[in-house]
Amino acid sequence: MRKGNHFYGRTGIVIAVLLLLITVILPSNIQAQTLDTHDAYIYPINGGTPRWQAFTTHDEMLKACQIPEGILSTMSTSGLVETVLNYPLYEDWLAYDSPQQGFEAIESQFNGLSELMQRTDAGSELLSQYQDTKVLDIKDSINVVTKNDPFSVANIELILIQDKILSELTQTQMNSLVNAARIKYQAKQQSAVYGQFNLEITSNLIEQTSQRSHSSREYNSYVYTPHGTAVSVIVDRTEMSQSEKNADIAWVQTYYPNAMIVSGPTNKYNCHSYAWYYQSSSNIDWMNDPSAYWTDGSYTQIYNYYSDGTKMRYVNGAHSAIVSTYYRGPYTPPYDYYTTISKWGALCLVRHWASYCPYNSSPIYYYH
C-alpha cells in the first residue's frame, strides 16, 4: 500500500504539473494565435531603398508592387485595407488633374485596390480605419514611407467617397461616417498642417454623405490657342499648406528618386496648362482639356526629329509634357535620348525620362 500510495502520489504531481501547463501555457499560445490575425501584405520593395532607386520606369514600380494572386484572394478585408493604404504609389493620385481621376488610374494599375473595391465589407472596414486615423499636428513628424503624412486621412477619404463604397454602408454607418468626417474637418481646420486643398477633400466627403452644400472660390475662365480657339481653364484653385507641400516634395524624392524637382508643388496649374499654354511657375490656370491645341491646327503631330520644346501628349490625354533636353540617337522614338519636363498634377514641376512618371507612357504623341 505504501508503494502504491507513493506511485499515485508521484503520478498526481505529474498530472498536476501537466494541468498547470495546459491551463497556463496553452491558453497563452491560443491567445497569441487568436490575436495574430494581421495579414496585411508587406511590400518586398519600397521607396527609399536601393532596389527602388534602381527603377527607371513607372511600369517597373507597378510590377514590383502587385500582390500575388494567391495571397490577395485569401487576405482579410481589414488586412487588404491596410495593404492598400500602404501601397507605395498610392499618392500618385496627387499627380492627376483631379483626385477622382487619380483614384481611377490607381484602381486600374494596382490589383490590391481593384480587389478592395469588389469586397462587400470594404466600406465598414474603411470606416473603422478612418475613425482611428489621426489628424496630424504641426509637431508630429512626417514620414511618407510609413504614410504618416498630411494625406493619410485624405487617402482613406478618397476611397470612402466612391459610390460603390457608400452604397454598401448602412444608414447607421453613413451617419457615423458623416460625424467622423466633420470631426476630421474641424481638426484639420485647427491644425497648421492642412491647407484648403486637403479640407476640400473632407468637405466633398461630407457633401456626398449628407448632401450639404459646398462653396468654392474657384471660377472658370478661358485662355486661347495660337489660332485663337478658346480653351476652358479653372482659376484660383485652393492651395495646399506648406506642410502638405513639404510632404509632396518628400514623396516625389522617395518614390521617383531619379527625377529632378524643378519647382515645388502647387494646386494652381497642371501639366496641360504648363505644356500647352504657359511655361512658368507663376501660372494660375488649371486646364483639363488641351485638345484644341492640336485639333485647330495650332500644333501638328510629328513622328521623328524631336527637339527641345516639342509638345508631348500621353495616351488618353492623361498627361502632357515638353521635351526639355534632346540627344539625337539611333533609335526612334528616342526614349533614352531626351528628358522631359512636366507638372505632375498638384505635385511638383519635374524633369524626368518620358516613362519615369506616374502615367501610362505608351504611346506618346509629339507635336510641333
C-alpha positions as CSV (number, residue, x, y, z in Angstrom):
1,M,0.0,0.0,0.0
2,R,2.9,2.4,0.8
3,K,4.4,1.7,-2.6
4,G,1.1,2.2,-4.3
5,N,0.5,5.4,-2.5
6,H,3.9,6.6,-3.5
7,F,3.2,5.8,-7.1
8,Y,-0.1,7.6,-7.2
9,G,1.4,10.5,-5.3
10,R,4.1,10.9,-8.0
11,T,1.5,10.4,-10.7
12,G,-0.7,13.1,-9.1
13,I,2.2,15.5,-9.1
14,V,2.9,14.8,-12.8
15,I,-0.8,15.3,-13.7
16,A,-0.9,18.5,-11.6
17,V,2.1,19.9,-13.5
18,L,0.6,18.9,-16.8
19,L,-2.7,20.5,-15.9
20,L,-0.8,23.6,-14.9
21,L,1.0,23.7,-18.2
22,I,-2.3,23.2,-20.1
23,T,-4.1,26.0,-18.1
24,V,-1.2,28.5,-18.3
25,I,1.0,27.9,-21.3
26,L,-1.5,26.5,-23.8
27,P,-4.1,29.3,-23.4
28,S,-1.4,31.9,-23.9
29,N,-0.4,30.1,-27.2
30,I,-4.0,30.0,-28.3
31,Q,-4.4,33.7,-27.3
32,A,-1.3,34.6,-29.4
33,Q,-2.7,32.7,-32.4
34,T,-6.1,34.3,-32.0
35,L,-4.6,37.8,-31.8
36,D,-2.3,37.2,-34.7
37,T,-4.9,37.9,-37.4
38,H,-2.9,40.6,-39.1
39,D,-2.4,39.5,-42.7
40,A,-1.6,42.8,-44.5
41,Y,0.8,42.3,-47.3
42,I,4.4,43.6,-46.8
43,Y,5.8,45.0,-50.0
44,P,9.1,43.5,-50.8
45,I,10.4,46.8,-52.2
46,N,9.6,50.3,-51.0
47,G,10.7,53.8,-51.6
48,G,14.0,54.9,-50.2
49,T,15.7,51.6,-50.8
50,P,18.5,50.9,-53.3
51,R,16.3,48.4,-55.2
52,W,13.6,51.1,-55.6
53,Q,16.1,53.7,-56.6
54,A,17.3,51.4,-59.4
55,F,13.9,51.5,-61.2
56,T,13.9,53.6,-64.3
57,T,10.3,53.4,-65.4
58,H,6.9,53.6,-63.7
59,D,6.0,50.2,-65.2
60,E,8.8,48.7,-63.2
61,M,7.4,50.2,-60.0
62,L,3.9,49.0,-60.7
63,K,5.1,45.4,-61.3
64,A,7.1,45.4,-58.1
65,C,4.0,46.4,-56.1
66,Q,1.4,43.9,-57.3
67,I,0.2,41.5,-54.7
68,P,0.5,37.8,-55.7
69,E,-3.0,36.4,-56.5
70,G,-2.7,33.5,-54.1
71,I,-2.2,36.0,-51.2
72,L,-4.7,38.6,-52.5
73,S,-7.7,36.2,-52.8
74,T,-7.3,34.9,-49.2
75,M,-6.4,38.2,-47.5
76,S,-8.9,39.5,-44.9
77,T,-10.6,42.8,-45.8
78,S,-9.1,44.6,-42.9
79,G,-5.7,43.4,-44.0
80,L,-6.5,44.5,-47.5
81,V,-7.4,48.0,-46.4
82,E,-4.1,48.3,-44.6
83,T,-2.3,46.9,-47.7
84,V,-3.9,49.4,-50.0
85,L,-3.2,52.4,-47.7
86,N,0.4,51.3,-47.5
87,Y,0.7,50.9,-51.3
88,P,4.0,52.7,-52.2
89,L,2.5,54.5,-55.2
90,Y,-0.9,55.4,-53.6
91,E,-0.2,59.1,-53.6
92,D,0.3,59.0,-57.4
93,W,-3.3,60.4,-57.3
94,L,-1.9,63.8,-56.5
95,A,-0.2,63.8,-59.9
96,Y,-3.5,63.8,-61.8
97,D,-5.9,66.6,-62.8
98,S,-8.4,65.6,-60.1
99,P,-8.4,63.3,-57.1
100,Q,-11.1,61.1,-58.8
101,Q,-9.0,60.8,-62.0
102,G,-6.0,59.8,-59.9
103,F,-8.1,57.2,-58.0
104,E,-9.4,55.6,-61.1
105,A,-5.8,55.4,-62.6
106,I,-4.6,53.7,-59.4
107,E,-7.5,51.3,-59.4
108,S,-6.7,50.2,-62.9
109,Q,-3.0,49.8,-62.2
110,F,-3.0,48.2,-58.7
111,N,-4.7,44.8,-58.1
112,G,-5.0,45.4,-54.4
113,L,-7.3,48.4,-54.8
114,S,-9.3,46.8,-57.6
115,E,-9.8,43.8,-55.2
116,L,-10.8,46.0,-52.3
117,M,-13.5,47.7,-54.5
118,Q,-15.1,44.3,-55.0
119,R,-15.3,43.4,-51.3
120,T,-18.8,44.0,-49.9
121,D,-17.5,44.7,-46.4
122,A,-14.9,47.2,-47.6
123,G,-17.0,50.2,-46.5
124,S,-17.3,49.1,-42.9
125,E,-13.6,48.3,-42.6
126,L,-12.6,51.6,-44.2
127,L,-14.9,53.4,-41.8
128,S,-13.3,51.8,-38.9
129,Q,-9.8,52.7,-40.2
130,Y,-11.0,56.2,-40.9
131,Q,-12.3,56.7,-37.4
132,D,-8.9,55.6,-36.0
133,T,-6.7,57.6,-38.3
134,K,-5.2,60.6,-36.6
135,V,-5.3,64.2,-37.9
136,L,-1.7,65.5,-37.7
137,D,-0.5,68.4,-35.6
138,I,2.3,70.6,-36.7
139,K,4.6,69.0,-34.0
140,D,4.1,65.5,-35.5
141,S,6.9,64.1,-37.6
142,I,6.1,63.3,-41.2
143,N,7.2,60.2,-43.0
144,V,5.9,59.5,-46.5
145,V,7.1,55.9,-46.5
146,T,5.1,55.0,-43.3
147,K,2.3,57.1,-44.7
148,N,2.3,59.3,-41.6
149,D,1.9,62.4,-43.7
150,P,-0.8,65.2,-44.4
151,F,-2.6,63.0,-46.9
152,S,-3.0,59.9,-44.7
153,V,-6.6,60.9,-43.9
154,A,-7.4,62.1,-47.5
155,N,-6.1,58.7,-48.8
156,I,-9.0,57.0,-46.9
157,E,-11.5,59.7,-47.8
158,L,-10.7,59.2,-51.5
159,I,-11.9,55.5,-51.3
160,L,-14.8,56.2,-49.0
161,I,-16.3,58.8,-51.3
162,Q,-16.6,56.2,-54.1
163,D,-20.3,55.4,-55.0
164,K,-19.7,51.7,-54.7
165,I,-18.3,52.0,-51.2
166,L,-21.0,54.4,-50.0
167,S,-23.7,52.1,-51.4
168,E,-22.6,49.3,-49.2
169,L,-22.9,51.3,-45.9
170,T,-26.0,51.0,-43.7
171,Q,-27.8,54.2,-42.7
172,T,-26.2,53.9,-39.2
173,Q,-22.7,53.6,-40.8
174,M,-23.5,56.5,-43.1
175,N,-24.3,58.7,-40.1
176,S,-21.1,57.5,-38.3
177,L,-19.1,58.5,-41.4
178,V,-20.7,62.0,-41.6
179,N,-19.9,62.5,-37.9
180,A,-16.3,61.2,-38.4
181,A,-15.7,63.4,-41.4
182,R,-17.0,66.5,-39.6
183,I,-14.6,65.8,-36.7
184,K,-11.7,65.3,-39.2
185,Y,-12.7,68.6,-40.9
186,Q,-12.7,70.6,-37.7
187,A,-9.4,69.0,-36.6
188,K,-7.8,69.9,-40.0
189,Q,-9.0,73.4,-39.7
190,Q,-7.3,73.8,-36.3
191,S,-4.0,72.2,-37.5
192,A,-1.4,74.2,-39.3
193,V,-0.5,71.1,-41.3
194,Y,-3.5,71.2,-43.6
195,G,-4.4,73.7,-46.4
196,Q,-7.7,74.3,-48.2
197,F,-6.9,71.7,-50.8
198,N,-7.0,69.0,-48.1
199,L,-10.0,70.5,-46.4
200,E,-12.0,70.3,-49.6
201,I,-11.4,66.6,-49.9
202,T,-13.0,66.1,-46.5
203,S,-15.7,68.6,-47.3
204,N,-16.6,66.7,-50.5
205,L,-17.0,63.5,-48.5
206,I,-19.3,65.3,-46.1
207,E,-21.3,66.6,-49.0
208,Q,-21.6,63.2,-50.6
209,T,-22.9,61.7,-47.4
210,S,-25.0,64.5,-46.0
211,Q,-25.9,66.4,-49.2
212,R,-24.7,69.6,-47.6
213,S,-23.7,72.4,-49.9
214,H,-20.1,73.2,-50.6
215,S,-18.8,76.5,-51.9
216,S,-15.5,77.2,-53.7
217,R,-13.6,80.3,-54.6
218,E,-12.5,78.9,-58.0
219,Y,-14.1,80.1,-61.2
220,N,-14.0,79.2,-64.9
221,S,-12.2,81.3,-67.5
222,Y,-10.6,80.9,-70.9
223,V,-7.2,81.0,-72.5
224,Y,-6.6,80.9,-76.2
225,T,-4.6,78.7,-78.6
226,P,-2.2,80.3,-81.1
227,H,-5.0,80.0,-83.7
228,G,-7.5,81.8,-81.3
229,T,-9.6,78.9,-80.1
230,A,-10.9,79.4,-76.5
231,V,-9.8,76.7,-74.0
232,S,-11.6,76.5,-70.7
233,V,-9.4,76.8,-67.5
234,I,-10.1,76.9,-63.8
235,V,-8.6,79.9,-62.0
236,D,-7.9,80.5,-58.3
237,R,-8.0,76.8,-57.2
238,T,-7.4,76.4,-53.5
239,E,-3.8,75.9,-52.4
240,M,-2.1,73.4,-50.2
241,S,-0.4,74.3,-46.9
242,Q,3.4,74.4,-46.6
243,S,3.3,71.1,-44.6
244,E,1.4,69.4,-47.4
245,K,3.8,70.8,-50.0
246,N,6.8,69.6,-47.9
247,A,5.2,66.1,-47.8
248,D,4.7,66.2,-51.5
249,I,8.3,67.0,-52.2
250,A,9.4,64.2,-49.8
251,W,7.1,61.8,-51.6
252,V,8.4,62.6,-55.1
253,Q,12.0,62.4,-53.8
254,T,11.3,59.0,-52.2
255,Y,9.3,57.2,-54.9
256,Y,10.8,58.9,-58.0
257,P,14.4,59.4,-56.9
258,N,15.7,59.6,-60.4
259,A,13.6,62.6,-61.3
260,M,14.6,66.2,-60.6
261,I,12.3,68.6,-59.0
262,V,12.3,71.9,-60.9
263,S,9.7,73.8,-58.9
264,G,7.6,72.9,-55.8
265,P,4.0,71.6,-55.5
266,T,1.1,73.9,-56.3
267,N,-2.6,73.3,-57.0
268,K,-2.8,76.4,-59.2
269,Y,-1.7,74.8,-62.5
270,N,-1.3,71.4,-64.0
271,C,0.6,69.5,-66.8
272,H,-1.7,70.6,-69.7
273,S,-1.6,74.3,-68.8
274,Y,2.2,74.2,-68.4
275,A,2.9,72.2,-71.6
276,W,0.5,73.9,-74.0
277,Y,-0.2,77.4,-72.5
278,Y,2.3,79.0,-70.1
279,Q,5.7,77.6,-69.0
280,S,6.1,79.4,-65.7
281,S,5.7,78.5,-62.1
282,S,3.6,81.6,-61.7
283,N,0.9,80.0,-63.9
284,I,-2.5,80.1,-62.2
285,D,-4.6,78.3,-64.9
286,W,-5.7,74.7,-64.4
287,M,-6.5,73.1,-67.8
288,N,-8.4,69.8,-68.0
289,D,-8.8,69.5,-71.8
290,P,-6.0,70.8,-74.1
291,S,-7.2,69.1,-77.3
292,A,-8.0,72.3,-79.1
293,Y,-4.3,73.0,-79.4
294,W,-3.9,70.2,-81.9
295,T,-7.4,69.9,-83.3
296,D,-7.4,73.6,-84.5
297,G,-4.1,73.2,-86.2
298,S,-2.0,75.3,-83.8
299,Y,0.3,72.3,-83.4
300,T,0.9,69.5,-85.8
301,Q,1.8,65.9,-85.0
302,I,5.3,64.8,-85.9
303,Y,6.9,61.3,-85.9
304,N,10.6,61.9,-85.6
305,Y,13.2,64.6,-85.2
306,Y,12.0,65.8,-81.9
307,S,13.7,68.8,-80.4
308,D,13.7,70.9,-77.3
309,G,10.2,72.4,-76.8
310,T,8.4,69.6,-78.6
311,K,5.0,69.1,-77.0
312,M,4.1,65.6,-75.8
313,R,0.6,64.1,-75.3
314,Y,0.4,60.9,-73.3
315,V,-2.2,58.1,-74.1
316,N,-5.8,59.0,-73.4
317,G,-4.8,62.6,-72.7
318,A,-3.9,61.7,-69.1
319,H,-0.7,63.8,-69.2
320,S,1.2,66.5,-71.2
321,A,4.9,67.3,-71.2
322,I,7.6,69.1,-73.1
323,V,10.9,67.7,-74.4
324,S,13.5,69.7,-72.4
325,T,16.9,68.1,-73.3
326,Y,17.3,66.2,-76.6
327,Y,20.1,63.9,-77.5
328,R,20.0,62.5,-81.1
329,G,20.4,58.8,-81.1
330,P,19.9,55.8,-83.4
331,Y,16.5,54.7,-82.1
332,T,13.0,56.0,-82.9
333,P,11.3,57.1,-80.8
334,P,14.5,58.0,-78.8
335,Y,13.2,57.5,-75.3
336,D,16.7,57.1,-73.9
337,Y,17.9,60.3,-75.6
338,Y,15.9,63.0,-74.1
339,T,14.4,64.2,-70.9
340,T,11.1,65.9,-70.4
341,I,9.7,68.5,-68.1
342,S,6.1,68.3,-66.8
343,K,3.9,69.3,-64.0
344,W,2.6,66.3,-62.0
345,G,-1.0,67.4,-61.1
346,A,-0.8,69.2,-57.8
347,L,2.6,67.9,-57.2
348,C,5.9,69.3,-58.4
349,L,7.2,70.5,-61.7
350,V,9.6,67.7,-62.6
351,R,12.4,66.9,-65.1
352,H,12.3,63.2,-65.9
353,W,12.5,60.5,-68.5
354,A,9.4,60.1,-70.6
355,S,8.4,56.8,-69.0
356,Y,9.6,57.7,-65.4
357,C,6.4,59.3,-64.2
358,P,3.0,58.3,-62.7
359,Y,1.3,58.0,-66.1
360,N,1.0,55.4,-68.8
361,S,3.6,56.4,-71.3
362,S,2.7,54.1,-74.2
363,P,2.0,55.6,-76.7
364,I,3.1,59.2,-76.6
365,Y,2.2,61.6,-79.4
366,Y,4.6,64.5,-80.3
367,Y,3.7,67.9,-81.7
368,H,5.4,71.0,-83.2
